[in-house]
Amino acid sequence: MKIGFISLPVVGHLNPMTALARGLQSRGHEIVFIGVADVEPFANAAGLKFVSFCENEYPAGSIAKLCAPVSNMHGLEVMRWSIREGLAGLFTAASKHLPKKLAETGVEALVIDTIHSFLELVPMSLGMPYAQVWTFLPVDLSGATPPCFFSWPHESSPEALIRNRKGVEMTAEMFAPLIPLAMSYADKMGLNIDWSDFAATTSKLAVITQTPKEFDFPGIPWPAQFHYTGPFHDNNGRGPIAFPWKKLSGNPLVYASMGTLVNGLQKVYKTVVRAVEQLPELQLVLSVGKNVNPECLGSIPSNVIVVPTAPQIELLKRAALCITHAGLNTVLESLAEGVPMVAIPVGYDQPGVAACIAHHGVGEFVDIEDLTVERVRGLIEKVLNSPTYRENARWFQKVIAQSRGLDLAAEAIERAFKCELKPGISECYVISQDKIAARA
């Protein structure tokens, strides 16, 4: 089967989406990874056929420029800005050009990054089957648990449920700028959408998350087509990263990274460096990304190695602790190696992931507003000195090893796309190449 993949053009989404695409390709499917120009290196590294679109709106190098302002934001403003300045434009351009690319490539079904919001309207308008993938923590809009944009603990008291519903309202307000764009497109395509229903455009065939069920909050009323699978890890498909391995001292290793997007807050790096400086028995490897100049961090202690990028999985295999922004990929990679964490969530789904870290006892977290050297040092010592955190992380290591995340996700997609052949569903999901060509 020829399957198209579309991801948000940022690292934290592209890594799991290309891994899943590779998994399906290894099972004999023909994969077409459709994206803006900046996606091509990721597709090439993963050995996937790449098809470019939106070249005029998003030429090579444009995504880094687009995302640059968000690197120094935190809290809900990160998501608000990304929706207003990023997702809105990406939807407008992608929905305009995608039908033509589908016609040219002969794609029969689509796998869409869920947070590429409302792009599913394109396959809906074409009668094409589509599945959606949560590359970050799924957003619970039922009110049963806090939406992942908040670091609130999971509680079932009446007060907590009221708080959760308020969080749902705030989430809806954040995504509000996209609604007029989606409604206009749906009207143009003749789609009848109930816009009062949060799930109106959700795939009826398969919605997949790489979050293990055991790591999410319990009791979320997901629909029947929702699948927890486990991480999309294949340890391949990424370019090599140089690292000064000979500088590792053999002392307990702390690996720290604030990800690749909201990673420009110098205060965070300075705080982590000063905290580990007071713990000379440890060695810190700090990956600062492209938005921070290491010279701005002040004097670097002898037990600290600062690099722009790092081979994360290889370092986690040696680490005693991971200090993280609570990005879901880093957290799952840490748990896959049985490594406990100290989280410093900045934005997006990171507060919710940090709350899950604390809920399941695999680490602790501190919000940006409460960040101090003393707090970080104290959390490092607390997590390293209590064996419970390591034991809980190793329990998740076993869960992840047994989950076969990539296989389960690929199997769910295969089952979903065969659904169009079943009685009663074929009328909804027959692919008409004539219809695709007409819309193109």
C-alpha positions as CSV (number, residue, x, y, z in Angstrom):
1,M,0.0,0.0,0.0
2,K,1.3,3.5,-0.8
3,I,1.0,5.5,2.4
4,G,1.7,9.2,2.8
5,F,3.2,10.7,6.0
6,I,2.9,14.4,7.1
7,S,4.6,15.8,10.2
8,L,5.1,19.1,11.8
9,P,8.5,20.2,10.5
10,V,10.3,20.2,13.8
11,V,12.7,17.7,15.3
12,G,10.6,16.5,18.2
13,H,7.9,15.5,15.7
14,L,10.0,14.4,12.8
15,N,12.1,11.8,14.8
16,P,9.1,9.7,15.9
17,M,7.2,10.2,12.6
18,T,10.1,9.1,10.4
19,A,10.7,6.1,12.7
20,L,7.1,5.0,12.3
21,A,7.3,5.6,8.5
22,R,10.5,3.4,8.5
23,G,8.6,0.7,10.4
24,L,5.8,0.6,7.9
25,Q,8.3,0.7,5.0
26,S,10.1,-2.3,6.5
27,R,6.8,-4.2,6.4
28,G,6.5,-3.8,2.6
29,H,4.6,-0.6,2.2
30,E,5.6,2.2,-0.1
31,I,6.1,5.3,2.0
32,V,6.0,8.9,0.7
33,F,7.0,11.5,3.3
34,I,5.5,14.8,2.3
35,G,6.9,18.0,3.8
36,V,8.4,21.5,3.5
37,A,11.9,21.7,2.3
38,D,13.4,21.6,5.8
39,V,12.0,18.1,6.3
40,E,14.1,16.6,3.5
41,P,17.3,15.9,5.6
42,F,15.2,13.9,8.1
43,A,13.5,11.9,5.5
44,N,16.8,11.2,3.7
45,A,18.5,10.1,7.0
46,A,15.6,7.7,7.6
47,G,15.8,6.3,4.1
48,L,12.4,7.5,3.0
49,K,11.1,8.9,-0.3
50,F,10.6,12.6,0.2
51,V,8.2,14.8,-1.7
52,S,8.4,18.6,-1.2
53,F,5.5,21.0,-1.1
54,C,4.8,24.6,-0.1
55,E,8.1,25.6,-1.5
56,N,7.1,29.2,-2.0
57,E,5.7,29.7,1.4
58,Y,8.4,27.7,3.3
59,P,11.7,27.6,1.3
60,A,14.7,25.8,2.8
61,G,15.8,27.4,6.1
62,S,12.5,29.1,6.8
63,I,11.4,26.8,9.7
64,A,14.4,27.7,11.8
65,K,13.6,31.4,11.3
66,L,10.0,30.9,12.0
67,C,10.6,29.0,15.2
68,A,13.4,31.3,16.5
69,P,11.2,33.6,18.6
70,V,9.7,30.8,20.6
71,S,13.1,29.7,21.9
72,N,12.9,32.4,24.6
73,M,9.3,32.0,25.6
74,H,7.8,29.9,28.3
75,G,4.4,28.9,29.7
76,L,1.2,29.0,27.7
77,E,2.6,31.8,25.5
78,V,4.7,29.1,23.8
79,M,1.6,27.3,22.5
80,R,-0.4,30.5,21.8
81,W,2.5,31.9,19.7
82,S,3.0,28.6,17.9
83,I,-0.7,28.3,16.9
84,R,-0.9,32.0,15.9
85,E,2.4,32.3,14.0
86,G,3.1,28.7,13.1
87,L,0.2,26.3,12.8
88,A,-2.1,28.8,11.1
89,G,0.2,29.4,8.3
90,L,1.2,25.7,7.9
91,F,-2.4,24.7,7.7
92,T,-3.2,27.4,5.1
93,A,-0.3,26.4,2.9
94,A,-0.5,22.6,3.4
95,S,-4.3,22.4,2.7
96,K,-3.8,24.4,-0.5
97,H,-1.0,22.2,-2.0
98,L,-1.6,18.8,-0.5
99,P,-4.3,17.6,-2.9
100,K,-2.0,18.1,-5.8
101,K,0.8,16.2,-4.2
102,L,-1.5,13.3,-3.4
103,A,-2.6,13.2,-7.0
104,E,0.9,13.3,-8.3
105,T,2.2,10.6,-6.0
106,G,-0.8,8.2,-6.0
107,V,-0.9,8.0,-2.2
108,E,-3.8,5.8,-1.0
109,A,-3.9,6.7,2.7
110,L,-2.4,9.3,5.0
111,V,-0.8,9.2,8.4
112,I,-1.0,12.7,9.9
113,D,0.8,14.3,12.9
114,T,-2.3,15.1,15.0
115,I,-0.9,18.5,16.1
116,H,-0.7,19.5,12.4
117,S,-4.2,20.7,13.3
118,F,-7.1,20.3,10.9
119,L,-5.0,19.1,8.1
120,E,-7.2,15.9,8.2
121,L,-9.8,18.0,6.4
122,V,-7.9,17.3,3.2
123,P,-8.3,13.5,3.2
124,M,-11.8,13.9,4.6
125,S,-12.7,16.0,1.5
126,L,-11.1,13.4,-0.8
127,G,-12.7,10.3,0.8
128,M,-9.2,9.1,1.7
129,P,-8.6,7.0,4.8
130,Y,-6.3,8.7,7.4
131,A,-4.8,7.9,10.8
132,Q,-3.5,10.4,13.3
133,V,-0.5,10.1,15.5
134,W,0.2,11.9,18.7
135,T,3.9,12.6,18.7
136,F,3.6,14.3,22.1
137,L,1.4,13.7,25.1
138,P,-2.2,13.4,23.9
139,V,-4.4,16.3,24.9
140,D,-7.3,15.1,27.1
141,L,-10.3,17.4,26.4
142,S,-12.8,15.4,28.5
143,G,-12.0,17.1,31.8
144,A,-11.1,13.8,33.4
145,T,-7.5,14.8,33.7
146,P,-5.6,18.1,33.2
147,P,-4.8,18.9,29.6
148,C,-1.1,18.4,29.0
149,F,-0.4,22.2,28.8
150,F,-0.7,22.4,32.6
151,S,1.5,20.8,35.3
152,W,-1.4,20.1,37.6
153,P,-1.4,16.8,39.4
154,H,-4.0,14.1,38.6
155,E,-6.8,14.3,41.2
156,S,-10.4,13.2,41.2
157,S,-11.8,15.7,43.7
158,P,-14.7,17.9,42.6
159,E,-12.4,20.9,42.8
160,A,-9.8,19.2,40.6
161,L,-12.4,18.3,38.0
162,I,-13.6,21.9,37.9
163,R,-10.0,23.0,37.5
164,N,-9.6,20.5,34.6
165,R,-12.6,21.8,32.8
166,K,-11.2,25.3,33.1
167,G,-8.0,24.0,31.5
168,V,-10.1,22.5,28.7
169,E,-11.7,26.0,28.1
170,M,-8.2,27.6,28.1
171,T,-7.0,25.0,25.6
172,A,-9.9,25.7,23.3
173,E,-9.2,29.4,23.5
174,M,-5.5,28.8,22.5
175,F,-6.6,26.9,19.4
176,A,-9.4,29.4,18.5
177,P,-7.3,31.2,15.8
178,L,-7.3,28.0,13.7
179,I,-11.1,27.5,13.7
180,P,-12.0,30.2,11.1
181,L,-9.4,28.8,8.8
182,A,-10.7,25.2,9.2
183,M,-14.3,26.3,8.8
184,S,-13.6,28.2,5.7
185,Y,-11.8,25.2,4.1
186,A,-14.5,22.8,5.2
187,D,-17.2,25.0,3.7
188,K,-15.2,25.3,0.4
189,M,-14.9,21.5,0.3
190,G,-18.5,20.9,1.1
191,L,-17.8,19.2,4.4
192,N,-20.5,19.3,7.1
193,I,-18.6,19.6,10.4
194,D,-20.1,19.9,13.9
195,W,-17.6,22.5,15.3
196,S,-19.0,22.2,18.8
197,D,-17.6,18.7,18.9
198,F,-13.8,18.6,19.7
199,A,-13.6,15.2,18.1
200,A,-15.5,16.0,14.9
201,T,-12.5,15.7,12.6
202,T,-10.7,13.0,14.5
203,S,-9.9,9.9,12.5
204,K,-12.6,7.2,13.0
205,L,-10.0,4.6,11.9
206,A,-7.0,5.0,14.2
207,V,-5.5,7.5,16.6
208,I,-2.1,6.4,17.9
209,T,0.2,7.7,20.6
210,Q,3.7,6.6,21.3
211,T,3.0,7.3,25.0
212,P,2.8,4.0,27.0
213,K,-0.6,3.6,28.6
214,E,1.2,3.0,31.9
215,F,2.9,6.5,31.7
216,D,-0.3,8.5,30.9
217,F,-2.8,9.5,33.6
218,P,-5.4,6.8,34.2
219,G,-9.1,7.1,33.5
220,I,-9.1,9.1,30.3
221,P,-12.2,8.1,28.2
222,W,-10.5,7.7,24.8
223,P,-12.5,6.4,21.9
224,A,-12.3,2.8,20.7
225,Q,-10.0,3.7,17.8
226,F,-7.4,5.2,20.2
227,H,-4.2,3.1,20.6
228,Y,-1.5,3.3,23.2
229,T,1.5,1.6,21.6
230,G,4.8,2.7,23.3
231,P,7.7,4.7,21.9
232,F,8.6,4.7,18.2
233,H,12.3,3.8,18.9
234,D,14.4,2.0,16.3
235,N,17.8,3.4,17.2
236,N,18.4,4.1,13.5
237,G,17.4,6.7,10.9
238,R,19.2,9.6,12.6
239,G,22.4,11.3,11.4
240,P,25.6,10.7,13.4
241,I,26.6,13.3,16.1
242,A,30.3,13.7,17.2
243,F,31.0,13.7,20.9
244,P,34.3,13.9,23.0
245,W,33.9,10.5,24.6
246,K,37.4,10.6,26.1
247,K,36.4,13.5,28.4
248,L,34.0,11.3,30.4
249,S,35.6,10.8,33.8
250,G,33.7,7.7,34.9
251,N,31.9,9.6,37.7
252,P,28.1,9.2,37.8
253,L,26.9,10.9,34.6
254,V,24.1,13.5,34.5
255,Y,22.9,14.2,31.0
256,A,21.0,17.5,30.5
257,S,19.1,18.8,27.5
258,M,16.4,21.4,27.0
259,G,15.4,20.0,23.6
260,T,15.6,21.7,20.2
261,L,12.8,24.3,20.2
262,V,12.0,26.2,23.4
263,N,15.7,25.9,24.4
264,G,17.0,29.5,24.5
265,L,16.5,30.4,28.1
266,Q,20.0,31.0,29.4
267,K,18.8,31.1,33.0
268,V,18.0,27.4,32.8
269,Y,21.4,26.3,31.6
270,K,23.2,28.6,34.1
271,T,21.2,27.2,36.9
272,V,21.9,23.6,36.0
273,V,25.6,24.3,35.6
274,R,25.9,26.1,39.0
275,A,23.9,23.3,40.7
276,V,26.1,20.5,39.4
277,E,29.2,22.6,40.2
278,Q,28.2,22.1,43.8
279,L,28.2,18.3,43.3
280,P,31.8,17.6,42.3
281,E,31.2,13.8,42.6
282,L,29.0,14.1,39.4
283,Q,29.9,14.8,35.8
284,L,27.4,16.8,33.7
285,V,27.1,16.7,29.9
286,L,25.0,19.7,28.9
287,S,23.6,20.0,25.4
288,V,22.7,23.6,24.7
289,G,21.4,23.5,21.1
290,K,21.7,26.2,18.6
291,N,20.0,29.0,20.5
292,V,22.5,29.5,23.3
293,N,26.1,30.5,23.0
294,P,28.2,28.5,25.6
295,E,30.3,31.6,26.3
296,C,27.2,33.2,27.8
297,L,27.1,30.6,30.6
298,G,30.1,32.0,32.4
299,S,32.9,29.9,33.7
300,I,32.4,26.2,33.1
301,P,33.3,23.9,36.0
302,S,35.7,21.1,35.5
303,N,33.0,18.5,36.0
304,V,30.8,19.9,33.2
305,I,31.0,19.3,29.4
306,V,29.1,21.7,27.3
307,V,28.3,20.7,23.7
308,P,25.9,22.2,21.0
309,T,24.4,18.8,20.3
310,A,24.8,15.3,21.7
311,P,24.2,11.7,20.9
312,Q,21.4,11.5,23.4
313,I,20.5,7.8,23.4
314,E,24.1,6.8,23.7
315,L,24.7,9.1,26.6
316,L,21.5,8.0,28.3
317,K,22.8,4.4,28.2
318,R,25.6,5.6,30.6
319,A,23.6,8.2,32.6
320,A,22.6,8.0,36.3
321,L,20.2,11.0,35.8
322,C,18.6,13.0,33.0
323,I,17.8,16.7,33.4
324,T,15.2,17.4,30.8
325,H,12.7,19.9,29.5
326,A,10.2,17.1,29.8
327,G,9.8,16.7,26.0
328,L,8.1,13.4,25.4
329,N,10.8,12.0,23.2
330,T,13.6,12.6,25.7
331,V,11.4,11.3,28.6
332,L,10.6,8.1,26.7
333,E,14.2,7.6,25.7
334,S,15.3,8.1,29.3
335,L,12.7,5.6,30.5
336,A,13.8,3.1,27.8
337,E,17.2,3.2,29.4
338,G,15.8,3.1,33.0
339,V,17.1,6.6,33.8
340,P,15.2,8.8,36.4
341,M,14.8,12.5,35.7
342,V,14.7,16.0,37.0
343,A,12.4,18.0,34.7
344,I,12.2,21.7,34.0
345,P,9.2,22.1,31.7
346,V,9.1,25.2,29.6
347,G,6.0,24.9,27.3
348,Y,3.9,22.9,24.9
349,D,3.0,19.5,26.5
350,Q,6.1,19.6,28.7
351,P,4.1,20.6,31.9
352,G,1.8,17.6,31.5
353,V,4.7,15.2,30.8
354,A,6.5,16.6,33.9
355,A,3.3,15.9,36.0
356,C,3.3,12.3,34.7
357,I,7.0,12.0,35.7
358,A,6.1,13.0,39.3
359,H,2.9,11.0,39.3
360,H,4.6,7.8,38.4
361,G,7.6,8.4,40.7
362,V,10.3,8.3,38.0
363,G,11.6,11.8,38.9
364,E,10.7,15.3,40.1
365,F,10.1,18.6,38.4
366,V,10.4,22.3,39.0
367,D,8.5,25.0,37.1
368,I,10.4,27.7,35.5
369,E,9.0,30.3,37.9
370,D,10.5,28.4,40.9
371,L,13.8,27.6,39.3
372,T,16.9,28.3,41.6
373,V,20.3,26.7,42.0
374,E,19.3,25.4,45.4
375,R,16.1,23.8,44.1
376,V,17.8,22.1,41.2
377,R,20.7,20.8,43.3
378,G,18.2,19.5,45.9
379,L,16.1,17.7,43.3
380,I,19.3,16.1,41.8
381,E,20.3,14.9,45.2
382,K,16.8,13.7,46.0
383,V,16.4,11.6,42.9
384,L,19.9,10.2,42.9
385,N,19.9,9.3,46.6
386,S,16.5,7.6,46.6
387,P,16.6,4.2,44.9
388,T,12.9,4.3,44.4
389,Y,13.2,6.7,41.4
390,R,15.7,4.4,39.7
391,E,13.6,1.3,40.5
392,N,10.4,2.9,39.0
393,A,12.4,4.0,35.9
394,R,13.6,0.5,35.4
395,W,10.1,-0.8,35.7
396,F,9.2,1.4,32.8
397,Q,12.3,0.2,31.0
398,K,10.8,-3.3,31.1
399,V,7.4,-2.0,30.0
400,I,8.8,-0.2,27.0
401,A,11.0,-3.1,26.0
402,Q,8.0,-5.4,26.0
403,S,5.6,-3.0,24.3
404,R,7.0,-3.2,20.7
405,G,5.8,0.3,20.2
406,L,6.7,0.6,16.5
407,D,5.2,-2.8,15.6
408,L,2.0,-2.1,17.5
409,A,1.6,1.3,15.8
410,A,2.3,-0.2,12.4
411,E,-0.2,-3.0,13.0
412,A,-2.8,-0.5,14.1
413,I,-2.3,1.5,10.9
414,E,-2.5,-1.6,8.7
415,R,-5.7,-2.7,10.4
416,A,-7.2,0.8,10.1
417,F,-6.5,1.2,6.4
418,K,-7.9,-2.2,5.6
419,C,-11.2,-1.1,7.3
420,E,-12.2,0.5,4.1
421,L,-12.8,-3.0,2.7
422,K,-15.3,-3.9,5.4
423,P,-19.0,-3.8,4.8
424,G,-20.6,-0.6,5.9
425,I,-17.3,1.4,5.8
426,S,-16.3,1.1,2.2
427,E,-18.8,3.7,1.2
428,C,-17.1,6.3,3.4
429,Y,-13.5,5.4,2.6
430,V,-13.3,4.5,-1.1
431,I,-10.3,6.3,-2.6
432,S,-11.2,8.0,-5.8
433,Q,-8.2,9.1,-7.8
434,D,-10.5,11.1,-10.0
435,K,-11.7,13.0,-7.0
436,I,-8.2,13.6,-5.8
437,A,-7.2,14.9,-9.3
438,A,-10.2,17.1,-9.5
439,R,-9.5,18.7,-6.1
440,A,-5.8,19.2,-7.1
